[in-house]
């Protein structure tokens, strides 16, 4: 697991976003660096939702921001509808911005506290001088209504007067008002109450259908991601581990890490003996000095000598289902020292 490769990239579909060999490094002092994202590749078809999941610190949010060129990747390719974003600078990159938007994790801090809701949502239209003042006002009212916010009651109020769920609705309205092709959702429900989470997830599904959106949904909760995603990609310590349809990953996980994530989902049944479920041992390795070969091998119950010497590559195990693992689940593991 935790490998590289591009066997899972598709060539026979209308792919809107293609990310290949993405690398994002951050300086860590004394000449050292942290590879937050290390050689990650995936694609997202037009109208599809890709769920990007993993433990905190696995690089999923950094991947989402790197797609937006915030920060710009250290290396790799990010193509949006055929346009290579990493090659654009200044005004050229700015022209592409309306086509891709982002919904942030903290809905309250992502909104300007000094501006009213109508100013926040309508600002993109003002920046791009879209239509006249009357048409911009009408567009703001239309979008606010579509996300379940009453424009008459909310337009002149400021973010601190709203709950977290209402602020996230306003954030979604701001994201869709430029009619983007792609929206990066960076853990958009993790800061919300469970009851509000369901409302926001349903809203995102409705907005996706209404506006023809393509989504990259970043989260650490597999149960949430399953409900909204057409495909799910699993990351660990900056590497891609497994990618496939939600049902396949939940019913037939091919890698021990995915298996452990699925097993960690709380079960509403007090009679279940959780001690028999797969679980991860050990500590998460330092990203300053990741393990050789497979980055997951120090916590993997199936690790062999091969895992320390060779990085696994993405391989197909079923239709649309790929895993980067030398010894996928449901395959025999050799005796120690034999590979």
C-alpha positions as CSV (number, residue, x, y, z in Angstrom):
1,X,0.0,0.0,0.0
2,X,0.9,3.6,0.0
3,X,2.4,3.5,-3.4
4,X,2.5,5.1,-6.8
5,X,1.5,4.4,-10.4
6,X,-1.1,5.5,-12.9
7,X,-2.8,2.2,-13.9
8,X,-6.0,3.6,-12.4
9,X,-6.2,6.7,-14.6
10,X,-9.0,6.4,-17.2
11,X,-8.7,7.2,-20.9
12,X,-12.2,6.2,-22.1
13,X,-14.3,8.7,-20.1
14,X,-15.0,12.4,-20.2
15,X,-12.4,13.3,-17.6
16,X,-12.6,16.9,-16.2
17,X,-9.8,16.8,-13.7
18,X,-6.6,14.8,-14.2
19,X,-3.8,14.9,-11.5
20,X,-0.6,13.0,-12.3
21,X,2.5,12.5,-10.1
22,X,1.5,15.4,-7.8
23,X,4.2,16.3,-5.3
24,X,3.9,19.0,-2.6
25,X,6.9,19.6,-0.4
26,X,7.2,22.0,2.6
27,X,10.5,23.2,4.1
28,X,11.1,21.9,7.6
29,X,14.3,23.8,8.5
30,X,17.9,22.8,8.5
31,X,17.7,21.8,4.8
32,X,15.0,19.2,5.5
33,X,11.5,19.0,3.8
34,X,8.2,17.3,4.4
35,X,6.6,15.6,1.4
36,X,3.0,16.2,2.3
37,X,1.9,14.8,-1.1
38,X,4.2,12.3,-2.8
39,X,3.6,11.3,-6.3
40,X,-0.2,11.1,-6.2
41,X,-2.3,10.5,-9.3
42,X,-6.1,10.4,-9.9
43,X,-8.8,11.7,-12.2
44,X,-12.4,12.8,-11.8
45,X,-14.9,12.5,-14.6
46,X,-17.4,15.2,-15.6
47,X,-20.3,15.2,-13.1
48,X,-18.6,12.8,-10.7
49,X,-17.8,13.0,-7.0
50,X,-14.5,11.7,-5.9
51,X,-14.1,11.1,-2.1
52,X,-10.6,11.6,-0.8
53,X,-10.1,10.0,2.7
54,X,-7.5,9.1,5.2
55,X,-6.2,9.9,8.7
56,X,-5.4,13.4,9.7
57,X,-2.0,14.4,8.2
58,X,-2.2,12.1,5.2
59,X,-2.1,15.0,2.8
60,X,-5.7,14.9,1.5
61,X,-6.4,18.6,2.2
62,X,-3.0,19.6,0.8
63,X,-3.9,17.7,-2.3
64,X,-7.2,19.6,-2.7
65,X,-5.4,23.0,-2.2
66,X,-2.7,22.0,-4.6
67,X,-5.3,21.4,-7.3
68,X,-6.4,25.0,-6.7
69,X,-2.8,26.1,-6.9
70,X,-2.9,27.1,-3.3
71,X,-0.1,26.3,-2.7
72,X,1.4,25.6,-6.1
73,X,2.6,22.0,-6.4
74,X,6.4,21.3,-6.2
75,X,6.1,18.9,-9.2
76,X,3.4,17.1,-11.2
77,X,0.5,17.9,-13.5
78,X,-2.9,19.2,-12.8
79,X,-5.2,19.5,-15.8
80,X,-8.7,21.0,-15.7
81,X,-10.7,20.3,-18.8
82,X,-7.4,20.0,-20.8
83,X,-5.8,23.1,-19.3
84,X,-2.5,22.6,-17.5
85,X,-2.9,24.7,-14.4
86,X,0.7,24.3,-13.2
87,X,1.9,26.1,-16.3
88,X,-0.4,29.2,-15.7
89,X,0.7,32.3,-13.9
90,X,-0.6,35.7,-13.1
91,X,-3.5,36.8,-15.3
92,X,-3.7,33.5,-17.1
93,X,-4.3,31.6,-13.8
94,X,-6.7,34.2,-12.6
95,X,-8.9,33.7,-15.7
96,X,-9.3,30.0,-14.7
97,X,-10.3,30.8,-11.1
98,X,-14.0,31.1,-11.7
99,X,-14.1,27.6,-13.2
100,X,-12.9,26.0,-9.9
101,X,-14.0,26.9,-6.4
102,X,-13.4,25.7,-2.9
103,X,-15.6,25.1,0.2
104,X,-13.5,25.3,3.4
105,X,-13.6,23.3,6.6
106,X,-14.5,26.1,9.0
107,X,-17.5,27.9,7.5
108,X,-17.4,30.9,9.9
109,X,-13.7,31.9,9.6
110,X,-13.9,31.5,5.8
111,X,-16.4,34.4,5.6
112,X,-15.3,38.0,5.9
113,X,-16.8,39.1,9.2
114,X,-17.0,42.8,8.1
115,X,-19.2,42.1,5.1
116,X,-22.8,41.3,4.7
117,X,-24.1,38.1,3.2
118,X,-25.1,39.8,0.0
119,X,-21.6,41.3,-0.3
120,X,-19.9,38.0,0.4
121,X,-21.9,36.0,-2.1
122,X,-22.0,38.7,-4.7
123,X,-18.3,39.6,-4.6
124,X,-17.2,37.2,-7.3
125,X,-19.7,38.7,-9.7
126,X,-18.5,42.2,-8.9
127,X,-14.9,41.2,-9.4
128,X,-15.6,39.8,-12.8
129,X,-18.1,42.6,-13.6
130,X,-20.8,40.0,-14.5
131,X,-23.9,41.8,-15.7
132,X,-25.2,45.0,-14.2
133,X,-26.1,45.7,-10.5
134,X,-29.7,44.6,-10.9
135,X,-28.8,41.2,-12.5
136,X,-26.1,40.6,-9.9
137,X,-28.5,41.2,-7.1
138,X,-31.0,38.8,-8.7
139,X,-28.3,36.2,-9.1
140,X,-27.4,36.5,-5.4
141,X,-31.0,36.1,-4.3
142,X,-31.4,33.1,-6.6
143,X,-28.3,31.3,-5.3
144,X,-29.1,32.1,-1.6
145,X,-32.6,30.7,-2.1
146,X,-31.2,27.5,-3.7
147,X,-29.1,26.8,-0.6
148,X,-32.0,27.3,1.7
149,X,-31.1,30.9,3.0
150,X,-33.9,33.5,2.9
151,X,-32.3,36.5,1.0
152,X,-34.8,38.9,2.4
153,X,-33.8,38.0,6.0
154,X,-30.1,37.3,5.5
155,X,-28.8,39.7,2.8
156,X,-27.9,42.6,5.2
157,X,-26.7,40.5,8.1
158,X,-23.1,39.5,8.9
159,X,-21.6,36.0,9.4
160,X,-21.5,36.2,13.2
161,X,-25.3,36.3,13.3
162,X,-25.6,32.8,11.8
163,X,-25.0,29.3,13.0
164,X,-22.2,27.1,11.6
165,X,-24.6,25.3,9.3
166,X,-26.1,28.5,7.9
167,X,-22.6,29.9,7.3
168,X,-21.7,26.7,5.4
169,X,-24.8,27.2,3.2
170,X,-23.6,30.8,2.5
171,X,-20.1,29.4,1.7
172,X,-21.7,27.0,-0.8
173,X,-23.7,29.8,-2.4
174,X,-20.5,31.8,-2.8
175,X,-18.8,28.8,-4.4
176,X,-21.5,28.1,-7.0
177,X,-22.3,31.7,-8.0
178,X,-19.6,31.8,-10.7
179,X,-21.0,28.6,-12.3
180,X,-17.8,26.6,-11.7
181,X,-17.0,23.3,-13.3
182,X,-15.2,21.9,-10.2
183,X,-15.6,22.4,-6.5
184,X,-13.1,21.2,-3.9
185,X,-14.9,20.4,-0.7
186,X,-12.3,20.5,2.1
187,X,-14.1,18.6,5.0
188,X,-17.2,20.8,4.6
189,X,-19.2,19.1,7.4
190,X,-16.5,18.1,10.0
191,X,-17.1,21.2,12.1
192,X,-20.9,20.8,12.1
193,X,-23.3,18.9,14.3
194,X,-24.3,15.5,13.1
195,X,-27.9,16.6,12.4
196,X,-26.6,19.6,10.3
197,X,-24.1,17.4,8.5
198,X,-26.9,15.4,6.9
199,X,-28.6,18.7,5.7
200,X,-25.4,20.0,4.2
201,X,-24.6,16.7,2.4
202,X,-28.1,16.6,1.0
203,X,-27.7,20.2,-0.1
204,X,-24.4,19.4,-1.9
205,X,-26.1,16.6,-3.8
206,X,-28.9,18.9,-4.8
207,X,-26.5,21.6,-5.9
208,X,-24.5,19.1,-7.8
209,X,-27.5,18.1,-9.8
210,X,-28.9,21.6,-10.3
211,X,-25.6,23.2,-11.4
212,X,-23.9,20.2,-13.1
213,X,-21.0,20.3,-10.7
214,X,-18.0,18.0,-10.4
215,X,-16.8,17.5,-6.8
216,X,-13.7,16.4,-4.9
217,X,-14.9,15.7,-1.4
218,X,-12.1,15.6,1.2
219,X,-13.0,14.0,4.5
220,X,-11.7,11.6,7.2
221,X,-15.0,10.0,7.8
222,X,-15.6,7.1,5.5
223,X,-19.3,6.8,6.4
224,X,-19.9,10.4,5.2
225,X,-17.8,10.0,2.1
226,X,-19.7,6.8,1.1
227,X,-23.0,8.6,0.9
228,X,-21.9,11.3,-1.5
229,X,-19.1,9.7,-3.6
230,X,-19.1,7.9,-6.9
231,X,-15.5,6.8,-6.3
232,X,-13.3,6.8,-3.2
233,X,-9.6,7.3,-3.0
234,X,-7.7,6.4,0.2
235,X,-4.5,8.2,1.2
236,X,-1.8,7.4,3.8
237,X,1.2,9.6,4.6
238,X,1.1,11.5,1.3
239,X,0.6,8.4,-0.9
240,X,-2.4,6.9,-2.7
241,X,-3.4,3.5,-1.4
242,X,-6.6,2.3,-3.0
243,X,-9.3,3.7,-5.2
244,X,-12.6,2.2,-6.3
245,X,-16.4,2.4,-6.1
246,X,-17.8,2.9,-2.6
247,X,-19.5,-0.4,-2.3
248,X,-16.3,-2.3,-3.3
249,X,-14.2,-0.4,-0.8
250,X,-16.7,-1.1,2.0
251,X,-17.6,-4.6,1.2
252,X,-14.2,-5.9,-0.2
253,X,-11.4,-3.6,0.9
254,X,-8.2,-4.8,-0.8
255,X,-5.7,-3.2,1.6
256,X,-5.3,-3.6,5.4
257,X,-5.3,0.1,5.9
258,X,-8.7,0.5,4.1
259,X,-10.0,-2.5,6.0
260,X,-9.0,-0.8,9.3
261,X,-10.6,2.5,8.4
262,X,-13.9,0.7,7.5
263,X,-13.7,-1.3,10.8
264,X,-13.2,2.0,12.7
265,X,-16.7,3.3,11.6
266,X,-18.8,3.2,14.8
267,X,-21.5,0.5,14.8
268,X,-24.9,1.4,16.4
269,X,-25.0,-2.1,18.0
270,X,-23.7,-2.6,21.6
271,X,-23.7,-6.4,21.1
272,X,-20.9,-6.3,18.5
273,X,-17.5,-7.4,19.8
274,X,-15.2,-4.7,18.5
275,X,-12.1,-6.5,19.7
276,X,-12.3,-8.9,16.8
277,X,-12.4,-6.1,14.2
278,X,-9.2,-5.1,12.3
279,X,-7.4,-2.3,14.0
280,X,-4.1,-0.4,13.5
281,X,-1.2,-0.7,15.9
282,X,1.9,1.3,16.2
283,X,2.5,5.0,15.7
284,X,2.1,7.1,12.6
285,X,5.6,7.5,11.1
286,X,7.2,10.9,10.9
287,X,6.7,12.5,7.5
288,X,10.2,13.9,7.9
289,X,11.5,10.4,7.6
290,X,8.9,8.1,6.1
291,X,9.6,4.3,5.9
292,X,11.3,2.9,2.8
293,X,9.3,1.0,0.3
294,X,5.7,0.9,1.4
295,X,5.0,3.7,3.9
296,X,2.4,1.7,5.7
297,X,4.6,-1.4,6.3
298,X,5.5,-0.3,9.9
299,X,1.9,-0.7,10.9
300,X,0.8,-3.5,8.5
301,X,0.1,-7.0,9.8
302,X,0.9,-8.5,6.4
303,X,4.2,-6.7,5.8
304,X,7.1,-8.8,4.3
305,X,10.7,-8.1,3.4
306,X,9.5,-7.0,-0.1
307,X,7.5,-4.2,1.5
308,X,10.7,-2.6,2.8
309,X,12.6,-2.7,-0.4
310,X,10.1,-1.9,-3.1
311,X,7.3,0.7,-3.3
312,X,4.1,-1.0,-4.4
313,X,2.4,0.2,-7.7
314,X,-1.2,0.6,-8.4
315,X,-2.7,-2.7,-9.8
316,X,-6.2,-3.6,-10.9
317,X,-8.0,-6.2,-8.8
318,X,-11.5,-5.7,-10.1
319,X,-13.4,-3.5,-12.5
320,X,-12.7,0.1,-11.5
321,X,-11.0,-1.1,-8.3
322,X,-7.2,-0.6,-7.9
323,X,-4.8,-1.0,-5.0
324,X,-1.1,-0.2,-4.3
325,X,-0.1,-3.2,-2.2
326,X,2.2,-6.2,-2.6
327,X,-0.1,-8.4,-0.7
328,X,-3.7,-7.3,-1.1
329,X,-6.3,-8.9,1.2
330,X,-7.9,-12.2,0.2
331,X,-4.5,-13.2,-1.4
332,X,-2.1,-15.6,0.4
333,X,0.9,-14.1,2.2
334,X,4.2,-15.8,1.8
335,X,6.1,-17.2,4.8
336,X,8.4,-14.6,6.4
337,X,11.4,-14.0,4.3
338,X,9.8,-15.4,1.1
339,X,8.5,-13.2,-1.7
